[in-house]
Amino acid sequence: MRIYLDHNATTPLHATVVDRMSAVLREDFGNPSSVHHFGQRTKALIDDARSAVAALLGADPSEVVFTSGGTEADNFAIRGVAEATEAAGRRHVIATGIEHEAVINTLKALGRRGFRTTLLPVDQSGVVSPDALRAAITDDTSIVSVMHANNEVGTIQPIAALAAIAHAKGAVFHTDAVQSAGKIPVQVKALGVDLLSLSAHKMNGPKGTGALWMRRGLRLVPLMTGGRHERGRRAGTENVAGIVGCGVAATLSAEKMVAEGARLAALRDRLERDVVRLVPGTAVNGGESARVPNTTNISFERVEAESLLIALDLEGIAVSTGSACSSGTLEPSHVLKAMGFPAHRTQNSIRFSLGMGSTDADVDRVLEVLPRVVEKLRTLSRTPVRA
Ligand SMILES: Cc1ncc(COP(=O)(O)O)c(C=O)c1O
């Protein structure tokens, strides 16, 4: 029996998503830009998916631009605004130290082009304080990008308060909602944002598809030059099956969000409580803050996270040491580092992220295996347990 507890890296496809995508791949090959029947069929499929994504966000369909996923949506938002407002003298971009690489490395790239960039600090709660943004923002700030929920620890950021601060200075506000969309309510009006990224493969949809929601009237410089697809906002013939999958995933997650959120929160809370109870020398990272219901990040003293990940994998349990991009290397988690944890804690933490297929039996099995595996790794490392 294999247990998958890495849903923040990616999720299995919902059976309905597979069925709808398969039907499109088999039957609907038309180019959505074509005027004839074949094209109009696929155009209608894309329109339906756009309405579904808009409904998930409480937005207007015309404001949804389909992209190749969360990374492209983040790039489009940040680069698109930075380039559009550069001529007006706004050459400062703000994000936080706990953003995904899609945002952090976009700021680095803008920095190399002469933009001033600021990464806001967070404390050990894993939450950005509005005061930190107040202190950093200036009259030349172009865009502020703060993620809605963090991918490693699950903490939820005070987006509405942060967006209000950005707007008071005339800056645009973007949120990366890749880890919150489909898990908790994400309503663009309540959040008060101008731009929001989401990704289908984090909500039981396909990889390589996502969307950027952009408030009507906002002007962004497109990333790519080409045809006038997506109303001139994203050039390139549409990934019709992927977009259909994204729409179905959005509808399904909206329907099951409340019940599934409560189910996963109960499973996650039991897992977290009993791991801390059964395994000495453990601590939950960001555990006191509001979090998405499926995520827990736990540090194990005197255990190297990569070794624990491999040992659990050998027992058939898939977890992660943090973001998928940094696992496979021994890099400490930049998120835990930004939260101010000491070096050992940035390297001994494991993320358990639950999802659609997670069950009570999965949690039971982890609780059966984990104390033994941790004990064995500690015995091998032969250093005394830190007090
Ligand atoms: C917070 C966050 N932003 C962006 C991304 C990138 O999304 P995609 O994989 O669709 O490019 C991820 C994926 O791990 C993520 O967790």
The ligand as an ORCA input file, in Angstrom:
! r2SCAN-3c Opt
* xyz 0 1
  C       2.810     28.780     -4.079
  C       3.123     28.278     -5.438
  N       3.236     29.140     -6.460
  C       3.502     28.735     -7.698
  C       3.702     27.409     -7.991
  C       4.010     27.007     -9.412
  O       2.860     26.499    -10.039
  P       3.033     25.569    -11.366
  O       3.619     24.288    -10.897
  O       1.637     25.428    -11.885
  O       3.910     26.314    -12.305
  C       3.618     26.458     -6.969
  C       3.882     25.016     -7.229
  O       4.542     24.335     -6.455
  C       3.315     26.906     -5.658
  O       3.221     26.050     -4.642
*
